[in-house]
Amino acid sequence: MKIGLEVIKGPDKGRVFTLAGTTTYVAGRGSKAKIRFSDSDPYISRHHFLVEVAPPRVYFKDLDVTNPSQINGFFVDEAELCDDDVIEVGYTKLRVTLQGGQQGQPSPGHPAPPPASPMPPPAQTPGPATAAQSDGSPSQEYSTASLGTSRVRCHRCGLDLTVLADSDGRGYDLGEIPIYCCPDCLPRREDDTHRLIGPYRPLKTLGHGGMGEVFLVYHQETARLLALKKMSIDNPILGARFDREIFIMRELFHDKLIAYVDNGCDAASGKPYLVMEYAPLGSLEELIRKGHGVVEPRLAAGYILQALEGLAFLHRKNVLHRDLKPENILLKETSSKGVAAKIGDFGLSRQFSSAGGTVLTRLGMAMGTVLYMPPEQVEDAHSVKEPADLYSMGATLYHMLTGKYPFNFPTPQELARMQGKREHTQVSPLGALKQFMRKEKLRSPQLIVLEDKPIPVRKRNPNIPEALARVVDKSLCKEIPKRYATAEDFRDDLGRALAAIRG
């Protein structure tokens, strides 16, 4: 797929920028901008907008709130680009030409395209266990039981479930991945969740995402409690991401990664689904909320230390995660090792050798997610390497220790507190955030990541031990050579800092 941006008005009139491949392009007058304009248009910033090519779609994201961009005469923050769109920035206008692409949601001034055809269901093939998903109610405690030489029992009443647990011949292979429960001890089922998805009975909704919903489900034949993610929309990009997530999860197994169990296609809706390990203690994001924004250093470092073991395994298998953040690291109690931190949500993962965009600018994406990304991922999402994941892991640890992002930008918790003081307003969280950004004259998260330096962690929280602070600050260096090169290096330094704290 090729995209042409022809300058039809302004100091650079006649120039044509050709974009190809699957990646992100920063446009502006800065030295690192891939779409670089001359200095003759003073109203174009160093980093003015992003264009992401994620075949068959092309996304536009404006970065400058002082001199906002227009598409076809409309001021826009973000849009999917269509053939013959006109982008206006400062005195400059560019005409968009798409070759080999497929139209998605229309930009302003274009009619809506026909709906996309449904994604074909992924092949259903049994495989080794790997990734999981979290529960939103960590109030119940679950313990797991492996088959081995012991009996498998209901996690609540102790009823012997060994025969059921291995009725499909997978009980021994799955080990501690499932949580077992007899029918009498099941959590109370929510309304409107009576219909089976494949052989799985939904019990309650665990969460909503860009691709669909995640449910706590029960497999009655084997008495297993699991998590099921089901697509609910027709979108080729998200469908490809879902297929990639299934493929990666089936190929990988590590006790610090949420585990794959099954996949299939829902007969009623025709939508694919993925069945995973269930992590009932929730995510690090929920832990941050419960701790009123700050997690005790020994606990925070201990969980990240475990997650780095899973990340080191991913990198040894030449897999990048590319979306590490507190909500994607999940907690589950094990029978012998206490609470384990496990990496989940492989929707943006890719192997180093394969293509695939991150949809960094996808419409409606939570702004805060960008603040866990390193600058090189904003500049070129396709070409990032292992240090990008290490930066994101460091940003996650930073948030746990301080309750804040590494930059001056409100977290969802801070924004909720601001909204609570204005109860008479009826504004969505995203709308409230945009209002706050305008009031405080905050720039877009992408621009902040590209141009600002992370705030040293001890400036946020002076009580953090110095050895731990040095590890966090090194992980967040904007210059890649100054950052940790491998997950093992990060893990070893963090382990030494944690030992000094426990000391």
C-alpha positions in Angstrom: 0.0 0.0 0.0 1.3 3.4 -1.0 0.2 6.9 0.2 1.0 10.1 -1.6 0.8 13.5 0.1 1.2 16.2 -2.6 1.7 19.8 -1.4 -0.8 21.8 -3.5 -0.5 25.1 -1.6 2.2 26.7 0.5 6.0 27.2 0.5 6.6 23.6 -0.4 4.1 23.5 -3.3 4.9 20.7 -5.8 6.6 18.4 -3.3 5.2 14.9 -3.0 5.8 12.8 0.1 5.4 9.0 -0.6 4.6 6.8 2.4 4.8 3.0 2.2 4.9 0.0 4.5 3.2 -0.3 7.8 4.4 2.3 10.2 3.9 5.8 11.7 5.1 9.0 10.1 5.6 12.2 12.1 5.0 15.4 10.1 6.5 18.8 10.9 9.5 21.0 10.7 11.6 19.0 13.2 14.8 17.2 12.3 13.3 13.8 13.1 10.1 14.3 11.2 9.7 11.8 8.4 7.4 14.2 6.6 9.6 17.2 6.9 8.5 20.7 5.8 10.7 23.6 5.2 11.0 26.4 7.7 9.1 28.8 5.5 5.7 28.1 7.0 6.0 29.4 10.5 2.6 27.9 11.5 3.8 24.3 11.1 5.3 23.0 14.4 8.3 20.7 14.8 5.9 17.8 15.3 2.6 18.8 13.9 0.7 15.6 13.0 1.0 11.9 12.7 0.0 9.6 9.8 -0.1 5.9 10.5 -0.3 3.4 7.7 -2.0 0.3 9.0 -3.3 -1.5 5.8 -5.9 -1.2 4.6 -6.4 1.9 6.7 -4.6 5.2 7.0 -5.0 7.3 10.2 -4.4 10.9 10.9 -3.7 12.4 14.3 -3.2 16.1 15.0 -0.6 17.0 17.6 -0.7 20.8 17.6 -3.5 22.4 19.7 -2.2 26.0 19.0 -2.5 25.7 15.2 -4.9 22.9 14.7 -5.1 21.0 11.4 -8.1 20.8 9.1 -9.2 18.0 6.7 -11.5 19.1 3.9 -12.2 22.4 5.7 -13.1 20.8 9.1 -11.0 21.1 12.2 -10.2 17.5 13.3 -8.2 15.9 16.1 -8.1 12.5 14.4 -9.6 10.8 11.4 -9.2 7.9 8.9 -7.9 9.3 5.6 -9.6 8.7 2.3 -8.4 9.2 -1.3 -8.5 12.8 -2.4 -8.7 14.2 1.2 -7.1 17.7 1.7 -5.0 18.2 4.8 -4.4 21.9 5.8 -1.7 22.8 8.3 -0.6 26.4 8.6 -0.3 27.9 5.1 0.2 24.5 3.6 -2.3 22.1 1.9 -1.7 18.5 1.0 -3.8 16.2 -1.2 -4.0 12.6 -0.2 -3.7 9.8 -2.7 -4.2 6.2 -1.6 -3.0 3.3 -3.8 -3.9 -0.2 -3.0 -5.8 0.8 0.1 -9.3 0.2 1.3 -11.5 2.9 2.6 -12.5 2.8 6.3 -14.5 5.4 8.3 -14.8 8.5 6.1 -13.0 11.7 6.8 -15.1 14.9 6.9 -16.7 15.6 3.6 -16.8 12.0 2.3 -19.8 9.5 2.1 -19.6 6.5 4.3 -18.1 3.4 2.7 -19.9 0.0 2.5 -19.5 -2.1 5.7 -16.6 -4.4 6.0 -17.2 -8.1 5.6 -16.9 -10.3 8.7 -13.5 -11.7 9.5 -13.2 -15.4 8.9 -13.0 -17.4 12.1 -9.5 -18.4 13.2 -8.6 -22.1 12.9 -9.4 -24.0 16.1 -6.3 -26.0 17.0 -5.4 -27.2 20.4 -2.0 -25.9 21.6 0.1 -25.2 24.6 -1.2 -22.8 27.3 -0.2 -19.1 27.2 -2.1 -15.8 27.7 -5.0 -14.5 30.1 -7.3 -11.8 31.2 -8.3 -10.2 34.4 -11.4 -10.0 36.5 -12.9 -6.7 37.7 -13.8 -8.0 41.2 -10.9 -9.2 43.2 -12.9 -9.7 46.3 -13.2 -13.5 45.9 -10.0 -15.5 46.5 -9.3 -18.5 44.3 -6.6 -21.2 44.7 -5.7 -23.5 41.8 -4.9 -27.2 41.9 -2.8 -29.2 39.4 -3.6 -32.8 38.6 -0.2 -34.4 39.1 -0.5 -37.0 41.9 -3.0 -34.8 43.8 -6.7 -34.5 43.5 -8.4 -31.5 41.8 -11.0 -29.9 44.0 -13.5 -27.1 43.8 -11.8 -23.9 44.8 -14.6 -23.1 47.3 -16.2 -26.2 48.8 -13.4 -28.7 48.1 -15.5 -31.2 46.1 -13.3 -33.7 44.2 -13.4 -32.7 40.5 -10.5 -34.8 39.3 -12.5 -36.9 36.8 -14.2 -33.9 35.2 -10.9 -31.9 35.1 -9.3 -34.4 32.8 -12.4 -35.5 30.9 -11.1 -33.9 27.7 -7.6 -35.3 28.2 -6.0 -31.8 28.7 -6.1 -31.6 32.5 -2.5 -32.7 33.1 -1.2 -30.4 30.3 -3.1 -27.3 31.6 -2.0 -27.8 35.2 -2.7 -24.7 37.3 -4.0 -22.6 34.4 -7.7 -23.2 35.0 -9.6 -22.5 38.2 -11.9 -25.4 39.0 -15.4 -24.9 40.4 -18.4 -27.2 41.0 -21.8 -26.0 39.7 -23.1 -25.3 43.2 -20.2 -22.8 43.9 -20.3 -20.8 40.7 -20.4 -17.0 40.9 -24.0 -15.6 40.5 -24.6 -15.2 36.8 -25.4 -11.8 35.4 -28.6 -11.1 33.3 -28.4 -11.6 29.6 -25.5 -14.0 29.7 -27.4 -17.3 29.4 -26.5 -18.1 25.8 -23.4 -20.3 25.3 -20.4 -19.1 23.3 -19.2 -22.4 21.8 -19.2 -24.8 24.8 -18.6 -21.9 27.3 -21.3 -20.4 29.5 -20.7 -16.7 30.3 -21.1 -15.8 34.0 -20.3 -12.1 33.9 -18.6 -9.4 31.9 -15.0 -8.7 32.9 -14.3 -5.8 30.6 -14.8 -4.1 27.3 -12.1 -3.3 24.7 -11.5 -2.0 21.2 -12.3 -5.4 19.7 -15.1 -6.7 21.9 -15.9 -8.0 25.4 -14.2 -10.3 27.9 -16.3 -12.6 30.0 -15.8 -14.9 32.9 -17.0 -18.3 31.5 -17.6 -21.8 32.8 -16.8 -25.0 30.9 -19.2 -27.4 32.5 -17.8 -30.6 31.0 -14.4 -29.9 32.8 -15.6 -27.6 35.6 -13.1 -24.9 34.5 -13.4 -21.2 35.1 -11.7 -19.3 32.3 -11.7 -15.9 30.6 -13.1 -15.5 27.1 -12.5 -12.6 24.7 -15.0 -12.3 21.8 -14.9 -9.9 18.9 -18.1 -7.9 18.5 -17.3 -5.7 15.5 -16.4 -6.1 11.9 -13.1 -4.4 11.3 -10.2 -5.9 9.1 -7.5 -4.2 11.2 -8.9 -5.4 14.5 -9.6 -8.8 13.1 -6.0 -9.1 12.0 -4.9 -8.1 15.5 -7.2 -10.7 17.0 -5.8 -13.4 14.8 -2.3 -12.4 15.6 -3.1 -12.5 19.4 -4.4 -16.0 19.1 -1.4 -17.1 17.0 1.1 -15.6 19.5 -0.6 -17.0 22.5 -0.8 -20.5 21.1 2.9 -20.6 20.4 4.2 -19.4 23.8 4.0 -20.8 27.3 5.6 -19.3 30.4 4.3 -19.1 34.0 4.5 -15.2 33.8 2.4 -15.0 30.7 -1.4 -15.3 30.7 -2.1 -18.7 29.1 -3.9 -19.7 25.9 -6.6 -22.4 26.4 -8.8 -22.5 23.3 -10.3 -20.6 20.4 -13.2 -20.9 18.1 -16.1 -19.1 16.4 -19.4 -18.3 18.0 -22.1 -20.0 15.9 -24.8 -17.4 16.7 -22.8 -14.2 15.8 -20.1 -15.6 13.5 -17.5 -13.8 15.6 -14.2 -15.4 16.7 -13.4 -15.9 20.3 -10.3 -16.6 22.4 -10.3 -18.6 25.7 -7.6 -17.8 28.3 -6.4 -18.2 31.8 -8.5 -16.3 34.3 -6.7 -13.9 36.7 -9.3 -13.1 39.4 -7.1 -10.7 41.4 -7.3 -8.1 38.6 -4.6 -6.0 37.1 -1.9 -3.6 38.3 -4.2 -0.8 37.2 -6.8 -2.0 39.8 -4.0 -2.3 42.4 -3.1 1.3 41.8 -6.7 2.4 42.2 -7.1 0.4 45.4 -3.9 1.9 46.8 -5.2 5.5 46.1 -2.6 5.9 43.4 0.6 4.6 45.1 1.8 1.1 45.6 4.3 0.3 48.3 7.9 0.0 46.7 8.6 -3.6 47.7 5.3 -4.8 46.3 5.5 -2.7 43.1 9.1 -3.8 42.4 8.3 -7.4 43.2 5.4 -7.6 40.6 7.5 -5.9 37.9 10.3 -8.3 38.6 8.0 -11.2 37.9 6.6 -9.5 34.7 10.2 -8.9 33.5 10.7 -12.7 33.6 7.8 -13.1 31.2 9.0 -10.2 29.0 12.5 -11.8 28.9 10.9 -15.0 27.6 9.0 -13.1 25.0 12.1 -11.3 23.7 14.0 -14.6 23.6 11.3 -15.9 21.3 11.7 -12.7 19.1 8.3 -11.4 20.2 7.6 -7.7 21.1 4.6 -6.8 23.2 4.3 -3.1 22.3 1.4 -2.4 24.7 2.8 -2.9 28.2 0.9 -0.8 30.8 -0.6 -1.5 34.3 -3.9 -2.9 32.9 -2.1 -5.5 30.8 -0.2 -7.1 33.8 -2.6 -9.4 35.7 -2.4 -10.9 39.1 -3.3 -14.5 40.1 -2.8 -16.5 43.2 -0.9 -19.8 42.8 -0.7 -22.8 45.0 3.0 -22.5 45.9 4.4 -19.1 44.9 1.9 -16.6 46.3 0.5 -14.0 43.9 2.0 -14.1 40.4 2.2 -11.2 38.0 1.5 -12.3 34.4 1.6 -10.3 31.1 -1.6 -10.4 29.1 -3.2 -8.8 26.0 -1.1 -9.7 23.0 -3.3 -7.8 20.5 -0.4 -5.5 19.4 2.4 -8.0 19.7 4.5 -9.0 16.7 7.5 -11.0 15.8 10.5 -9.0 14.9 10.5 -10.3 11.4 6.9 -9.8 10.6 4.9 -6.7 9.6 1.9 -5.1 11.4 0.9 -1.7 12.6 0.1 -0.7 16.1 -2.8 1.5 15.1 -1.2 4.1 17.4 -3.6 6.7 16.2 -6.7 4.6 16.2 -9.8 6.6 16.8 -10.9 6.7 20.4 -7.7 5.3 21.8 -7.2 6.2 25.4 -4.8 9.1 25.5 -3.0 7.8 28.6 -1.9 4.7 26.8 0.5 6.8 24.7 2.3 8.0 27.9 3.7 4.4 28.5 5.2 4.4 25.0 8.8 5.5 24.2 9.5 8.3 21.8 10.7 5.9 19.1 7.4 4.1 19.1 5.5 7.3 18.5 8.0 8.2 15.7 8.0 4.8 14.0 5.8 2.2 15.6 6.8 -0.5 13.1 10.6 -0.5 13.7 10.8 -0.6 17.5 12.9 -3.2 19.3 13.2 -4.7 22.8 14.1 -1.4 24.5 10.7 0.0 23.7 9.0 -2.7 25.9 11.6 -2.0 28.6 10.6 1.7 28.6 6.9 0.8 28.9 7.7 -1.6 31.8 9.6 1.2 33.5 6.7 3.6 32.9 4.4 1.1 34.5 6.6 0.8 37.6 6.9 4.6 37.7 3.1 4.9 37.8 2.8 2.3 40.6 5.4 4.1 42.7 4.0 7.6 42.2 0.4 7.4 41.0 1.4 9.6 38.1 2.7 9.3 34.5 6.4 10.2 33.9 5.1 13.5 32.3 2.9 16.3 33.3 -0.5 14.8 32.3 -3.5 13.8 34.4 -4.1 10.1 35.0 -7.6 8.6 34.8 -7.7 8.6 38.7 -6.8 12.3 38.8 -9.3 13.2 36.1 -12.1 11.3 38.0 -11.3 13.3 41.1 -11.6 16.5 39.1 -14.9 15.4 37.7 -16.1 14.5 41.1 -15.7 18.2 42.1 -18.0 19.2 39.3 -21.0 16.9 39.7 -23.4 19.1 37.8 -21.5 18.4 34.5 -22.5 15.6 32.1 -19.3 15.1 30.2 -17.6 11.8 29.2 -14.2 11.1 30.6 -12.6 11.7 27.2 -14.6 15.0 26.9 -13.5 16.0 30.4 -9.9 15.3 29.5 -10.0 17.4 26.4 -11.6 20.3 28.4 -8.9 20.0 31.0 -6.2 20.0 28.3 -7.6 23.2 26.8 -7.9 24.8 30.2 -4.4 23.9 31.3 -2.9 24.4 27.8 -1.6 20.8 27.7 -0.2 19.4 24.5 -1.2 16.0 23.1 0.4 13.0 24.8 2.2 12.1 21.6 3.8 15.5 21.5 4.7 15.3 25.2 6.4 12.0 24.7 8.4 13.2 21.7 9.5 16.5 23.2 9.6 16.4 27.0 12.0 14.6 29.4 10.5 12.2 31.9 10.2 13.7 35.4 12.7 12.0 37.8 10.8 9.5 39.9 12.1 10.9 43.3 10.8 14.4 42.3 7.3 12.7 42.4 7.9 10.7 45.5 11.0 11.5 47.6 10.4 8.4 49.7 11.4 6.0 47.0 14.8 4.4 47.8 17.6 5.8 45.7 18.7 2.4 44.3 15.2 1.8 43.1 14.9 5.3 41.7 18.1 4.8 39.6 16.6 1.7 38.0 13.3 3.4 37.2 15.0 6.6 35.7 17.4 4.5 33.6 14.5 2.5 32.2 12.9 5.7 31.0 15.9 7.3 29.3 14.7 8.8 26.0 18.0 7.9 24.3 17.9 4.2 23.6 21.7 3.5 24.3 21.2 4.9 27.8 18.3 2.7 28.5 18.3 -1.0 29.5 19.3 -3.2 26.5 17.6 -6.4 27.7 14.9 -7.5 30.1 17.5 -9.6 31.9 19.6 -6.5 32.6 16.5 -4.6 33.9 15.5 -7.6 36.0 18.9 -8.0 37.5 19.2 -4.4 38.5 15.7 -4.3 39.8 16.4 -7.5 41.8 19.4 -5.9 43.5 17.5 -2.8 44.3 14.6 -4.9 45.8 17.1 -6.9 47.9 18.5 -3.6 49.3 15.0 -2.5 50.2 14.3 -5.7 52.0 17.8 -5.6 53.5 
